[in-house]
Each structure stands twice: as structure tokens, then as C-alpha cells.
């Protein structure tokens, strides 16, 4: 796992500043992720964050990283409404893009 983490961290096609896992299952947040952190490279460990707890607690934790309620998807308690599939394409066409 440590080798896989090292291989992935250097070859992602985009730069990942941080990766937030919100509202994970209890077992992942308390058992699996702490074990994974031991095996992950330090650079990757600093960029992966697990946000668990009540909705307000998760929003407060994300806000500390500059992710205000306006950019958090509505599924997580934020204000951003994501459009999928054809609704997204139709919206882009309406805007002339």
C-alpha cells in the first residue's frame, strides 16, 4: 500500500491540493483511515482529510480550508446545486458555451 501511494502521488494528471472525505462510515473514519495514514507517504497524508461528525461540524472543518458553504454541494449541506448529465449540458447550451 505504501508503494502504491508513492506511485500515485507522483503521476496524477492534476495537482491535488487536498482531498476531503466527508461523512465516511464510522469504521473507515476510526479504524481504516488511521491505518492507511501509517502506510501513506507524508506528503499524501497531509493532503487527505477525513471530515466526520454532524453536518455543521463538517461544514466548519471545510470552512477552515477555505471551502465555504457556497462551494460545498447541497448533498453535504452546502449551497451548491450540482447538475448531472443532460441537465448540465442543456445549461451550458443556454449560456452559449
C-alpha positions in Angstrom: 0.0 0.0 0.0 2.8 2.4 0.8 4.4 1.7 -2.6 1.1 2.3 -4.4 0.6 5.6 -2.5 4.1 6.7 -3.6 3.4 5.8 -7.2 0.1 7.5 -7.4 1.2 10.8 -5.7 3.7 11.5 -8.4 1.7 10.7 -11.5 -1.8 12.2 -11.1 -2.7 14.3 -14.2 -3.9 17.2 -12.0 -2.4 18.8 -8.9 -4.3 17.9 -5.8 -4.1 20.4 -3.1 -6.3 18.5 -0.7 -8.7 15.6 -0.8 -11.7 15.7 1.7 -13.7 12.6 2.6 -16.9 13.8 4.1 -19.3 11.7 6.3 -17.5 8.4 5.9 -18.8 5.3 7.6 -17.7 5.0 11.3 -15.4 2.0 10.6 -13.5 3.9 7.9 -13.0 7.1 9.9 -12.0 5.4 13.2 -10.2 2.2 12.0 -9.3 2.0 8.3 -8.1 5.6 7.6 -5.8 5.8 10.7 -4.1 2.5 9.5 -3.9 3.9 5.9 -2.2 7.1 7.2 0.6 5.0 8.7 1.3 3.5 5.3 0.8 6.6 3.1 3.7 8.9 2.2 3.9 12.0 4.4 3.1 14.4 1.5 -0.1 12.5 0.7 -1.1 12.2 4.4 -1.1 16.0 4.7 -3.4 16.3 1.7 -6.1 13.7 2.7 -8.6 14.9 5.3 -11.5 12.9 6.8 -14.3 15.1 7.9 -16.9 13.3 10.1 -19.5 14.3 12.6 -22.6 16.3 12.3 -23.3 18.5 9.2 -22.4 21.7 11.0 -19.1 20.2 12.2 -18.2 19.0 8.7 -19.1 22.4 7.2 -16.9 24.2 9.9 -14.0 21.8 9.1 -14.3 22.5 5.4 -14.5 26.3 6.0 -11.1 26.1 7.7 -9.7 25.1 4.3 -11.4 28.0 2.5 -14.3 25.8 1.3 -17.3 27.9 2.3 -20.9 26.8 2.2 -21.3 28.3 -1.2 -18.9 25.8 -2.8 -19.9 22.7 -0.9 -22.5 20.5 -2.7 -26.0 20.5 -1.3 -25.7 16.8 -0.6 -23.3 17.7 2.2 -25.3 20.7 3.5 -23.8 23.4 1.3 -25.5 25.7 -1.2 -24.0 24.4 -4.4 -26.6 22.5 -6.6 -24.8 20.1 -8.9 -26.4 19.3 -12.3 -25.7 16.0 -13.9 -25.9 14.6 -17.4 -28.2 16.3 -19.9 -29.3 19.0 -17.4 -25.7 20.2 -17.2 -25.3 20.1 -21.0 -28.6 22.0 -21.5 -27.5 24.6 -19.0 -24.2 25.1 -20.9 -26.0 25.4 -24.2 -28.4 28.0 -22.8 -25.3 30.1 -21.7 -23.9 29.8 -25.2 -20.9 27.6 -24.2 
